[in-house]
Amino acid sequence: MYLNPDTSNSVKILVVGHFGVGKTTLISSISEIEPLQTEEEITEASEGFDDLSGTPNKTTTTVAMDFGRLTLSDTLVLYLFGTPGQERFKEMWEALSRGALGALVLVDPTRLHDSFPVLDLVERFGLTYTIGVNHFEGTTEYPLDEVREALNLAEDTPIVHCDVRDQTSSAQSLITLVQHLMSILG
């Protein structure tokens, strides 16, 4: 898609969430360019740091960031930055959050307790956000009002179901964030 630089807007968006929630998969499913990924094999060095109990088949992890791009219209391009999900990489958040307009916070409804430190960081950096409840194969799809209550979200915080493996579902999650940002920014 051709973008006229005089009339186009580019927006930096963070894709955040706890370890193993699907940030890399979302960016891979939606990016119109070959996504930059900093995936490395999980090694013994992560023992005692990374809790693999919720993701027993996970063999790689993001060690810096993921990056992708999505053109939503002739005048709007999203630059997507996926943050690492481990606590030990939270220093990267400060750098990645600079200039970001908002964040899509991915949550796993079976590990909601892991989402609270992520929500704390998003709020600490003053980012407007929406919640994408990632659906993992073989798990229950919880009602959004129950997830909202469990996360203690404000009523005006958008929350949607998503399947990060599916391009359309990933796009809808990002569109929900953009619409929320537009309603706030006018």
C-alpha positions as CSV (number, residue, x, y, z in Angstrom):
1,M,0.0,0.0,0.0
2,Y,1.4,3.4,-1.0
3,L,1.5,6.0,1.8
4,N,1.7,9.7,1.1
5,P,4.2,11.0,3.7
6,D,2.4,14.3,3.8
7,T,-0.9,12.8,5.0
8,S,0.1,9.6,6.7
9,N,0.4,9.0,10.4
10,S,2.6,6.4,12.0
11,V,1.8,5.2,15.5
12,K,4.0,3.3,17.9
13,I,2.1,0.5,19.6
14,L,3.4,-1.9,22.3
15,V,2.3,-5.5,22.4
16,V,2.8,-6.5,26.0
17,G,1.9,-9.3,28.3
18,H,3.4,-11.9,30.6
19,F,5.8,-14.7,29.6
20,G,4.4,-17.0,27.0
21,V,1.1,-15.2,26.4
22,G,1.5,-14.9,22.6
23,K,3.2,-11.5,21.9
24,T,5.6,-12.9,19.3
25,T,2.9,-15.0,17.7
26,L,0.5,-11.9,17.4
27,I,3.2,-9.8,15.7
28,S,4.1,-12.7,13.4
29,S,0.5,-13.3,12.4
30,I,-0.3,-9.7,11.6
31,S,2.9,-8.0,10.3
32,E,3.0,-7.0,6.7
33,I,6.8,-7.1,6.7
34,E,9.0,-9.9,7.9
35,P,8.9,-9.4,11.6
36,L,12.1,-8.8,13.6
37,Q,12.3,-11.4,16.3
38,T,14.8,-11.8,19.0
39,E,13.8,-15.4,20.0
40,E,16.4,-17.5,21.7
41,E,16.3,-21.1,23.0
42,I,15.4,-21.4,26.6
43,T,18.4,-22.7,28.4
44,E,19.2,-23.9,31.9
45,A,20.3,-20.3,32.7
46,S,16.6,-19.4,32.9
47,E,15.9,-22.0,35.6
48,G,14.7,-20.2,38.7
49,F,13.8,-17.2,36.6
50,D,11.2,-18.3,34.1
51,D,8.1,-20.2,35.2
52,L,7.4,-22.7,32.4
53,S,4.6,-24.4,34.3
54,G,1.9,-22.6,32.2
55,T,3.8,-23.2,29.0
56,P,5.4,-26.6,29.2
57,N,6.0,-26.9,25.4
58,K,7.7,-23.5,25.1
59,T,11.3,-23.8,23.8
60,T,12.1,-20.2,22.9
61,T,11.7,-16.8,24.4
62,T,12.0,-13.1,23.4
63,V,15.2,-11.6,24.8
64,A,15.0,-8.1,23.4
65,M,11.9,-7.3,21.4
66,D,9.7,-8.1,18.4
67,F,9.0,-5.6,15.7
68,G,6.4,-5.6,12.9
69,R,4.3,-3.1,10.8
70,L,0.7,-3.0,9.9
71,T,-0.9,-0.6,7.5
72,L,-4.6,0.0,8.6
73,S,-5.4,2.6,5.9
74,D,-3.9,5.1,3.4
75,T,-3.2,7.4,6.3
76,L,-2.5,5.1,9.3
77,V,0.4,2.7,9.9
78,L,1.0,0.9,13.2
79,Y,4.6,0.1,14.2
80,L,4.3,-2.8,16.6
81,F,6.9,-3.4,19.4
82,G,6.6,-6.6,21.4
83,T,8.2,-6.5,24.8
84,P,9.8,-9.4,26.5
85,G,7.5,-11.0,29.1
86,Q,10.0,-11.9,31.9
87,E,10.5,-9.7,34.9
88,R,14.2,-9.5,34.4
89,F,13.7,-7.6,31.1
90,K,11.5,-4.9,32.5
91,E,14.2,-2.3,32.1
92,M,13.6,-2.6,28.3
93,W,10.1,-1.4,28.8
94,E,11.2,2.1,29.6
95,A,13.0,2.5,26.4
96,L,10.3,0.7,24.3
97,S,7.5,2.8,25.9
98,R,9.0,6.1,24.9
99,G,6.9,7.5,22.1
100,A,4.3,4.7,22.2
101,L,0.8,5.9,21.9
102,G,-0.8,2.8,23.5
103,A,-0.5,-0.8,24.3
104,L,-2.3,-4.0,23.6
105,V,-2.1,-6.1,26.8
106,L,-2.4,-9.8,26.1
107,V,-3.6,-12.0,28.9
108,D,-4.0,-15.7,29.4
109,P,-7.2,-16.3,31.4
110,T,-5.6,-19.4,33.0
111,R,-2.7,-17.3,34.3
112,L,-4.3,-13.9,35.2
113,H,-2.1,-13.5,38.2
114,D,0.8,-13.1,35.9
115,S,-0.9,-10.1,34.2
116,F,-0.8,-7.8,37.3
117,P,2.9,-6.8,37.0
118,V,2.4,-6.1,33.3
119,L,-0.6,-3.9,34.0
120,D,1.4,-2.1,36.7
121,L,4.1,-1.3,34.2
122,V,1.7,-0.1,31.5
123,E,0.0,2.2,34.0
124,R,3.4,3.4,35.4
125,F,4.4,4.5,31.9
126,G,1.1,6.2,31.4
127,L,0.0,4.1,28.3
128,T,-3.5,3.9,27.2
129,Y,-4.3,0.2,26.7
130,T,-6.8,-2.4,25.8
131,I,-6.9,-6.0,26.8
132,G,-6.8,-9.0,24.4
133,V,-7.7,-12.2,26.1
134,N,-5.8,-14.8,24.1
135,H,-7.5,-18.1,23.5
136,F,-5.2,-21.1,23.8
137,E,-6.3,-24.3,22.1
138,G,-7.9,-26.7,24.5
139,T,-8.8,-24.1,27.1
140,T,-12.0,-22.5,28.3
141,E,-13.0,-19.2,26.7
142,Y,-14.0,-17.2,29.8
143,P,-16.7,-14.5,29.6
144,L,-15.1,-11.0,29.2
145,D,-17.0,-9.6,32.2
146,E,-15.4,-12.3,34.4
147,V,-11.9,-11.5,33.1
148,R,-12.6,-7.7,33.6
149,E,-13.6,-8.3,37.2
150,A,-10.7,-10.7,37.9
151,L,-8.3,-8.0,36.6
152,N,-10.1,-5.2,38.3
153,L,-10.3,-3.2,35.1
154,A,-12.2,0.1,34.8
155,E,-15.5,-0.2,32.9
156,D,-14.2,2.0,30.0
157,T,-11.1,-0.3,29.4
158,P,-11.8,-2.2,26.2
159,I,-11.4,-5.9,26.4
160,V,-11.8,-8.4,23.6
161,H,-11.3,-12.1,22.9
162,C,-8.5,-12.9,20.5
163,D,-6.6,-15.8,19.0
164,V,-3.1,-14.4,18.3
165,R,-2.5,-17.2,15.7
166,D,-5.3,-15.8,13.5
167,Q,-4.5,-12.7,11.5
168,T,-8.1,-11.4,11.5
169,S,-8.5,-11.8,15.3
170,S,-5.1,-10.1,15.9
171,A,-6.1,-7.2,13.6
172,Q,-9.4,-6.8,15.4
173,S,-7.6,-6.6,18.7
174,L,-5.3,-3.8,17.4
175,I,-8.3,-2.0,15.7
176,T,-10.0,-2.0,19.1
177,L,-7.0,-0.3,20.6
178,V,-6.8,2.3,17.8
179,Q,-10.5,3.1,18.2
180,H,-10.0,3.5,21.9
181,L,-7.1,5.8,21.4
182,M,-9.1,7.8,18.8
183,S,-12.0,8.2,21.3
184,I,-9.6,9.5,24.0
185,L,-7.5,11.8,21.7
186,G,-10.5,13.1,19.8
